[in-house]
């Protein structure tokens, strides 16, 4: 159609599965998702952007939300076509590159594999996301990767920086498609505590 896309549902209403999991004929995807330059934003627990810096690094403290501006394309898409990645997540690394405590493995927080009957998928989309139908505006997918969406269930969560010792860290966000192509982007942060750290749960 003139919007250059089609909707395909597989499964009973409220229990739909991702059609790309069924190896569609003639579908190929050799293009890794894109995370835009400057596309990683940190918000405080009230949803306000963090902007203060210390020694050139963004200062983070308390419960944090991480928002990622990312999109995907498949082979043969028009250059301006933007699709949602299949999976997203993040990992926190120490200054020496080793995983921080609790992040021994990357946290894949979002996986578009199933849509549950009562899932509120809006939890994974941050303010500013949208798919315009007319005009020259560009589709934007802003994912809150500290929230989770897996097996059709969406939940709200935070990265609690109080679980780490104060110091310099790297936050690595990643996005992957259904064919295993992936990309990542690193952001240097400085963890500070405004109150005593809480014990690891």
Short mmCIF file of the C-alpha atoms (twelve columns), coordinates in Angstrom:
data_MODEL
# 
_entry.id   MODEL 
# 
loop_
_atom_site.group_PDB 
_atom_site.id 
_atom_site.type_symbol 
_atom_site.label_atom_id 
_atom_site.label_alt_id 
_atom_site.label_comp_id 
_atom_site.label_asym_id 
_atom_site.label_seq_id 
_atom_site.Cartn_x 
_atom_site.Cartn_y 
_atom_site.Cartn_z 
_atom_site.pdbx_PDB_model_num 
ATOM 1   C CA . UNK A 1   0.000  0.000   0.000  1 
ATOM 2   C CA . UNK A 2   1.057  3.642   -0.155 1 
ATOM 3   C CA . UNK A 3   2.480  3.410   3.365  1 
ATOM 4   C CA . UNK A 4   4.824  0.686   2.069  1 
ATOM 5   C CA . UNK A 5   4.152  -1.854  4.798  1 
ATOM 6   C CA . UNK A 6   1.798  -4.653  5.782  1 
ATOM 7   C CA . UNK A 7   0.662  -6.015  9.156  1 
ATOM 8   C CA . UNK A 8   0.901  -9.757  9.763  1 
ATOM 9   C CA . UNK A 9   -0.480 -11.531 12.829 1 
ATOM 10  C CA . UNK A 10  0.342  -15.114 13.814 1 
ATOM 11  C CA . UNK A 11  -1.566 -16.676 16.708 1 
ATOM 12  C CA . UNK A 12  -4.775 -16.119 18.629 1 
ATOM 13  C CA . UNK A 13  -5.669 -12.511 19.590 1 
ATOM 14  C CA . UNK A 14  -3.695 -11.607 22.682 1 
ATOM 15  C CA . UNK A 15  -1.259 -14.469 22.094 1 
ATOM 16  C CA . UNK A 16  0.405  -13.353 18.860 1 
ATOM 17  C CA . UNK A 17  3.910  -14.560 18.072 1 
ATOM 18  C CA . UNK A 18  6.517  -12.699 16.051 1 
ATOM 19  C CA . UNK A 19  6.087  -13.850 12.404 1 
ATOM 20  C CA . UNK A 20  9.835  -13.458 11.768 1 
ATOM 21  C CA . UNK A 21  10.373 -16.491 13.968 1 
ATOM 22  C CA . UNK A 22  8.786  -18.670 11.270 1 
ATOM 23  C CA . UNK A 23  11.530 -18.198 8.634  1 
ATOM 24  C CA . UNK A 24  9.511  -16.296 6.045  1 
ATOM 25  C CA . UNK A 25  10.365 -17.149 2.443  1 
ATOM 26  C CA . UNK A 26  12.514 -14.596 0.608  1 
ATOM 27  C CA . UNK A 27  13.099 -12.606 3.799  1 
ATOM 28  C CA . UNK A 28  16.752 -11.753 4.336  1 
ATOM 29  C CA . UNK A 29  18.344 -9.425  6.853  1 
ATOM 30  C CA . UNK A 30  22.079 -8.762  6.815  1 
ATOM 31  C CA . UNK A 31  21.847 -5.222  8.208  1 
ATOM 32  C CA . UNK A 32  22.621 -4.590  11.872 1 
ATOM 33  C CA . UNK A 33  20.357 -2.229  13.846 1 
ATOM 34  C CA . UNK A 34  21.422 1.375   14.359 1 
ATOM 35  C CA . UNK A 35  21.801 3.239   17.650 1 
ATOM 36  C CA . UNK A 36  21.878 6.927   16.809 1 
ATOM 37  C CA . UNK A 37  24.867 9.071   17.752 1 
ATOM 38  C CA . UNK A 38  24.039 10.617  21.112 1 
ATOM 39  C CA . UNK A 39  21.039 8.301   21.236 1 
ATOM 40  C CA . UNK A 40  21.503 7.073   24.821 1 
ATOM 41  C CA . UNK A 41  19.739 9.194   27.453 1 
ATOM 42  C CA . UNK A 42  19.754 8.774   31.228 1 
ATOM 43  C CA . UNK A 43  16.742 9.871   33.261 1 
ATOM 44  C CA . UNK A 44  16.289 10.145  37.001 1 
ATOM 45  C CA . UNK A 45  13.508 8.318   38.810 1 
ATOM 46  C CA . UNK A 46  11.129 11.190  38.017 1 
ATOM 47  C CA . UNK A 47  11.874 10.955  34.285 1 
ATOM 48  C CA . UNK A 48  14.058 14.073  34.066 1 
ATOM 49  C CA . UNK A 49  17.227 13.941  31.917 1 
ATOM 50  C CA . UNK A 50  20.547 13.824  33.749 1 
ATOM 51  C CA . UNK A 51  22.982 16.458  32.466 1 
ATOM 52  C CA . UNK A 52  25.545 17.116  35.229 1 
ATOM 53  C CA . UNK A 53  29.066 16.023  34.397 1 
ATOM 54  C CA . UNK A 54  32.144 15.339  36.456 1 
ATOM 55  C CA . UNK A 55  35.559 15.183  34.793 1 
ATOM 56  C CA . UNK A 56  33.887 14.809  31.409 1 
ATOM 57  C CA . UNK A 57  31.607 11.928  32.432 1 
ATOM 58  C CA . UNK A 58  27.867 12.005  33.035 1 
ATOM 59  C CA . UNK A 59  27.120 11.803  36.761 1 
ATOM 60  C CA . UNK A 60  24.468 9.230   37.720 1 
ATOM 61  C CA . UNK A 61  23.039 8.409   41.121 1 
ATOM 62  C CA . UNK A 62  20.075 6.574   42.575 1 
ATOM 63  C CA . UNK A 63  17.536 4.685   40.435 1 
ATOM 64  C CA . UNK A 64  18.097 5.437   36.748 1 
ATOM 65  C CA . UNK A 65  16.129 4.940   33.538 1 
ATOM 66  C CA . UNK A 66  18.082 4.361   30.330 1 
ATOM 67  C CA . UNK A 67  16.467 5.345   27.020 1 
ATOM 68  C CA . UNK A 68  17.921 4.270   23.669 1 
ATOM 69  C CA . UNK A 69  17.139 5.725   20.238 1 
ATOM 70  C CA . UNK A 70  17.474 2.672   17.963 1 
ATOM 71  C CA . UNK A 71  16.018 1.234   14.787 1 
ATOM 72  C CA . UNK A 72  16.546 -1.603  12.328 1 
ATOM 73  C CA . UNK A 73  16.347 -2.316  8.613  1 
ATOM 74  C CA . UNK A 74  16.140 -5.475  6.519  1 
ATOM 75  C CA . UNK A 75  17.581 -6.176  3.079  1 
ATOM 76  C CA . UNK A 76  15.738 -4.275  0.372  1 
ATOM 77  C CA . UNK A 77  14.243 -1.599  2.645  1 
ATOM 78  C CA . UNK A 78  14.070 1.963   1.397  1 
ATOM 79  C CA . UNK A 79  16.815 4.146   2.949  1 
ATOM 80  C CA . UNK A 80  14.315 6.072   5.076  1 
ATOM 81  C CA . UNK A 81  12.575 2.940   6.372  1 
ATOM 82  C CA . UNK A 82  12.849 2.383   10.118 1 
ATOM 83  C CA . UNK A 83  11.791 -0.793  11.901 1 
ATOM 84  C CA . UNK A 84  11.957 -1.801  15.539 1 
ATOM 85  C CA . UNK A 85  14.884 -4.012  16.628 1 
ATOM 86  C CA . UNK A 86  14.063 -7.498  17.855 1 
ATOM 87  C CA . UNK A 87  15.975 -7.295  21.145 1 
ATOM 88  C CA . UNK A 88  17.620 -4.607  23.272 1 
ATOM 89  C CA . UNK A 89  19.401 -4.384  26.585 1 
ATOM 90  C CA . UNK A 90  22.411 -3.072  28.462 1 
ATOM 91  C CA . UNK A 91  25.442 -3.991  30.543 1 
ATOM 92  C CA . UNK A 92  27.533 -2.058  33.055 1 
ATOM 93  C CA . UNK A 93  31.328 -2.411  32.946 1 
ATOM 94  C CA . UNK A 94  34.032 -1.268  35.348 1 
ATOM 95  C CA . UNK A 95  36.720 1.162   34.219 1 
ATOM 96  C CA . UNK A 96  39.004 -1.787  33.362 1 
ATOM 97  C CA . UNK A 97  36.363 -3.267  31.030 1 
ATOM 98  C CA . UNK A 98  35.315 -6.132  33.312 1 
ATOM 99  C CA . UNK A 99  31.595 -6.604  34.092 1 
ATOM 100 C CA . UNK A 100 30.319 -4.805  37.179 1 
ATOM 101 C CA . UNK A 101 28.707 -6.835  39.954 1 
ATOM 102 C CA . UNK A 102 25.290 -8.034  38.836 1 
ATOM 103 C CA . UNK A 103 26.169 -7.512  35.165 1 
ATOM 104 C CA . UNK A 104 28.331 -10.573 34.562 1 
ATOM 105 C CA . UNK A 105 26.164 -11.129 31.477 1 
ATOM 106 C CA . UNK A 106 24.479 -8.447  29.354 1 
ATOM 107 C CA . UNK A 107 20.878 -7.890  30.385 1 
ATOM 108 C CA . UNK A 108 18.591 -8.483  27.419 1 
ATOM 109 C CA . UNK A 109 15.608 -6.613  28.799 1 
ATOM 110 C CA . UNK A 110 13.447 -6.321  25.679 1 
ATOM 111 C CA . UNK A 111 12.631 -9.151  23.267 1 
ATOM 112 C CA . UNK A 112 9.878  -8.804  20.664 1 
ATOM 113 C CA . UNK A 113 8.935  -12.468 20.601 1 
ATOM 114 C CA . UNK A 114 5.335  -12.508 21.793 1 
ATOM 115 C CA . UNK A 115 2.488  -10.133 22.590 1 
ATOM 116 C CA . UNK A 116 0.688  -11.181 25.765 1 
ATOM 117 C CA . UNK A 117 -3.027 -10.720 26.283 1 
ATOM 118 C CA . UNK A 118 -2.618 -8.115  29.023 1 
ATOM 119 C CA . UNK A 119 0.845  -6.780  28.163 1 
ATOM 120 C CA . UNK A 120 1.229  -3.009  28.286 1 
ATOM 121 C CA . UNK A 121 3.946  -2.647  25.658 1 
ATOM 122 C CA . UNK A 122 3.852  1.125   26.145 1 
ATOM 123 C CA . UNK A 123 6.173  0.595   29.115 1 
ATOM 124 C CA . UNK A 124 9.100  0.002   26.774 1 
ATOM 125 C CA . UNK A 125 8.526  3.101   24.631 1 
ATOM 126 C CA . UNK A 126 9.707  6.430   26.036 1 
ATOM 127 C CA . UNK A 127 8.089  9.793   25.356 1 
ATOM 128 C CA . UNK A 128 8.848  11.004  21.848 1 
ATOM 129 C CA . UNK A 129 8.408  7.638   20.148 1 
ATOM 130 C CA . UNK A 130 6.133  7.654   17.148 1 
ATOM 131 C CA . UNK A 131 5.430  6.473   13.607 1 
ATOM 132 C CA . UNK A 132 4.213  9.388   11.463 1 
ATOM 133 C CA . UNK A 133 1.976  8.583   8.517  1 
ATOM 134 C CA . UNK A 134 2.247  11.849  6.632  1 
ATOM 135 C CA . UNK A 135 4.816  14.537  5.918  1 
ATOM 136 C CA . UNK A 136 8.580  14.429  6.212  1 
ATOM 137 C CA . UNK A 137 8.771  13.465  9.870  1 
ATOM 138 C CA . UNK A 138 10.924 10.483  10.771 1 
ATOM 139 C CA . UNK A 139 9.882  7.394   12.709 1 
ATOM 140 C CA . UNK A 140 11.508 7.271   16.139 1 
ATOM 141 C CA . UNK A 141 11.779 4.297   18.462 1 
ATOM 142 C CA . UNK A 142 12.874 5.394   21.938 1 
ATOM 143 C CA . UNK A 143 13.197 2.299   24.118 1 
ATOM 144 C CA . UNK A 144 13.386 2.354   27.908 1 
ATOM 145 C CA . UNK A 145 15.819 -0.540  28.211 1 
ATOM 146 C CA . UNK A 146 15.741 -0.537  32.011 1 
ATOM 147 C CA . UNK A 147 12.132 -1.740  31.723 1 
ATOM 148 C CA . UNK A 148 11.500 -5.269  30.505 1 
ATOM 149 C CA . UNK A 149 9.355  -6.909  27.848 1 
ATOM 150 C CA . UNK A 150 9.767  -10.670 27.542 1 
ATOM 151 C CA . UNK A 151 7.367  -13.519 26.738 1 
ATOM 152 C CA . UNK A 152 4.636  -10.957 26.205 1 
ATOM 153 C CA . UNK A 153 4.934  -9.453  29.694 1 
ATOM 154 C CA . UNK A 154 6.011  -5.844  30.307 1 
ATOM 155 C CA . UNK A 155 7.324  -4.623  33.670 1 
ATOM 156 C CA . UNK A 156 8.774  -1.365  34.947 1 
ATOM 157 C CA . UNK A 157 12.264 -1.376  36.421 1 
ATOM 158 C CA . UNK A 158 15.320 0.814   37.052 1 
ATOM 159 C CA . UNK A 159 19.106 0.548   37.112 1 
ATOM 160 C CA . UNK A 160 19.849 1.118   40.788 1 
ATOM 161 C CA . UNK A 161 23.289 2.706   40.794 1 
ATOM 162 C CA . UNK A 162 23.347 2.473   44.614 1 
ATOM 163 C CA . UNK A 163 24.263 -1.196  44.212 1 
ATOM 164 C CA . UNK A 164 27.690 -0.204  42.824 1 
ATOM 165 C CA . UNK A 165 30.651 1.446   44.486 1 
ATOM 166 C CA . UNK A 166 31.186 5.085   43.510 1 
ATOM 167 C CA . UNK A 167 33.487 5.513   40.543 1 
ATOM 168 C CA . UNK A 168 33.796 5.421   36.769 1 
ATOM 169 C CA . UNK A 169 31.822 2.917   34.700 1 
ATOM 170 C CA . UNK A 170 30.842 2.219   31.104 1 
ATOM 171 C CA . UNK A 171 27.201 1.595   30.207 1 
ATOM 172 C CA . UNK A 172 27.005 -0.498  27.045 1 
ATOM 173 C CA . UNK A 173 23.612 -0.580  25.333 1 
ATOM 174 C CA . UNK A 174 22.901 -2.982  22.492 1 
ATOM 175 C CA . UNK A 175 20.254 -3.730  19.874 1 
ATOM 176 C CA . UNK A 176 19.867 -6.905  17.814 1 
ATOM 177 C CA . UNK A 177 17.592 -8.128  15.032 1 
ATOM 178 C CA . UNK A 178 15.907 -11.505 14.612 1 
ATOM 179 C CA . UNK A 179 18.802 -12.794 12.467 1 
ATOM 180 C CA . UNK A 180 21.508 -12.183 15.055 1 
ATOM 181 C CA . UNK A 181 22.923 -8.933  13.653 1 
ATOM 182 C CA . UNK A 182 23.715 -6.595  16.539 1 
ATOM 183 C CA . UNK A 183 25.241 -3.247  17.396 1 
ATOM 184 C CA . UNK A 184 26.221 -1.506  20.618 1 
ATOM 185 C CA . UNK A 185 27.162 1.914   21.923 1 
ATOM 186 C CA . UNK A 186 29.177 2.790   25.044 1 
ATOM 187 C CA . UNK A 187 28.583 5.726   27.382 1 
ATOM 188 C CA . UNK A 188 31.038 6.721   30.122 1 
ATOM 189 C CA . UNK A 189 29.382 7.569   33.449 1 
ATOM 190 C CA . UNK A 190 30.466 8.446   36.975 1 
ATOM 191 C CA . UNK A 191 28.460 6.852   39.799 1 
ATOM 192 C CA . UNK A 192 27.990 9.056   42.850 1 
ATOM 193 C CA . UNK A 193 25.998 8.339   45.999 1 
ATOM 194 C CA . UNK A 194 23.877 10.972  47.651 1 
ATOM 195 C CA . UNK A 195 22.986 8.549   50.440 1 
ATOM 196 C CA . UNK A 196 24.371 5.315   51.879 1 
ATOM 197 C CA . UNK A 197 24.362 2.418   49.360 1 
ATOM 198 C CA . UNK A 198 21.684 -0.187  49.855 1 
ATOM 199 C CA . UNK A 199 22.578 -3.850  50.218 1 
ATOM 200 C CA . UNK A 200 22.337 -6.068  47.131 1 
ATOM 201 C CA . UNK A 201 18.959 -7.712  46.907 1 
# 
